[in-house]
Amino acid sequence: MQLRPYASIAVAGLLVIIAAAVWMMNDRPDPVTTAVVPAPMVATASAPDPLQHVAVAMPAPPIPADLPLPKPRVVHSPEALKDIEDIQFMLRDYRTRLGDNPTGTNAEIMKEVMGGNRVQAKLGPPEGQKLNDEGELLDRWGAPYFFHQLSKNEMEIRSSGPDRAMWTNDDIVVK
């Protein structure tokens, strides 16, 4: 098959355009937090290593004025974390016995854990923890825990923390 005289030039031009486009898409600078600066030249008897560099830390960019300030990290009491750990053990025992997590609201979950399940296994509440009049398990500040079933084997447990308000920065969340 004979190519027309200009067909090979057109194909070559198309390849050049594609190569240029690929080069332009990949020629973006990588985000850099440190700059590499060549080490100062020192007179020595041997030739200097041209690949020797010194890393210089660059200052962090300023936070834009329209962004909210970061929230301070809340340090949780070890006792509250131990309470949630005890709940995790209770739920683990339930899964071991019945195959998956209990589902529903706090009160429905506690009803299941306290014997309202198909094998009538009584696995809770954890020692030292109390239920309110609605049958909900309470954290050490007297607020009901929030249970979120992530899967049949994983449960998120949330305590509202000392402020007793859910979804604030002092909440204690364990998965």
C-alpha positions, 0 to 999 in steps of 0.5 A: 500500500502506497502512502500519499506524499503528505500522509507521512508528514501528517502522521508525524505532525500528529505524533508531535502534537500528541507528544506535546500534549502529554508533556504539557499535562505531565509538566506540572510542578509537584507540591514542595514543602522543602527546597533543594539548594546546592551545598556551598562549594568547598575547595578540596583536593578531590573534585566536588560531588555535583549531586550533593544538596542541602534541604532547606525548610520552606515556611508554611503558607499562611492560612487564608483569612476566610477559613475558620481557625482550627479547633483545639484538640480535646483530650478525653478522660481515660475513664470515658475511653475505658467506658467506651472500650467496655461497650465495645467488648459488650458488642463484640460478645454480642457479635460472637454469640449472634453473628452480627451487631445489634441494630436500631436506636440506643434503647433498641440495642440495649434491649437486644443486648440485655436478653431481647435477642433470639437466644436470650443472651444477657450481655450488658450493660457494662459494669458501672454504666447505667440506663435511663428510664427509656432504656438508653445506655448513658455516658458518664455525663448522663447523656445517651450514647449514639450508636451507628452501625457501620457494618455487621461487624463494626459499630461507631460509638459516640459520647457527647462528652462533658458539654452533653451536646452531640456533634461538638469538638469534645465528643468521644468517638470510637469505631 
